[in-house]
């Protein structure tokens, strides 16, 4: 039997307190939003929502495509990619805030938008672990927070101990595509 993991209680308590004490705001422009709004206001989302991403690698393309020219000439190791949208403004800033600044409340709208793109959910979600040094430096694993939020929407289970990071590698942020 595969053991499931559960989010830390402190993260849930913080989200509950923050949700009751602060108005729901667009994380980009800080305008007030309805409580059921997803990630940001319509004006901020429309800056890139109409953009398309290659369904294989996620690079921006002009029309919906399963494989862009880059993927046709140098196929990646995977077959398909599921993404919220093309990685254009304001998404990079929101992902950066979620990943590096501990803006945990973004996990819920990310999970909502991502779950709407997933036709057949996997029964098990495996968050990619951080090396212990990076985890100590950052203080949390953002992929685990996203997996917990997706678990609620997809009916999948999060399993935390199947994957293990054994090497400390350079951050991807400073690396080129290869």
Steps between C-alpha positions, in 0.01 A plus 500: 500500500629846409485745793334833423636825643308796626586871495639653815231645720674835535470576127124435513459710814694789341283486186184496712609798713620698199181426305284632784708802592608633158283573197555278199726695264649454157862405577619707202315834519355466855142582393226331705369174360192290570581213738435240228737661248789281391852638465487870417260758359377467143705798380827351630416149376401626154854627449600142415193277525445512124856382433555138406772268618640195324325198652832317515746755645289805595685756285273779372360434149264700277237226461421191709751226412583157635870542405684821415798510264742462792322182620489356149873552447612415856222305678501523880500188720122525562197474269269775625497789742203630696534869582272776621596710199802629313766625740443872438417792730364496765562125547882514550463752784225294667700177471807677642298627796359153564834323461744738669296728727269241657180653359317175582148627429592494128502118514119491502439710186794329323341164584156617384629620162725197454229249597272649232761397239537140624261259329603179679646556847770268625405299810827603667686833498876490561637843596856549382716512813759766573850412608525538878727805462258680268207403724685643801580818308146550365313363800233315298446295185273688259422188295361331813271799567373490142450121524293542820280759329463278190416202720185678619386585145589174321426241763856370472727410792831670572783257570813666628755224556526332158746750356821614662744770394850366556712763322521871568476660154513859372168689501323475164436874503853579384535216247441510124249275321745211452 
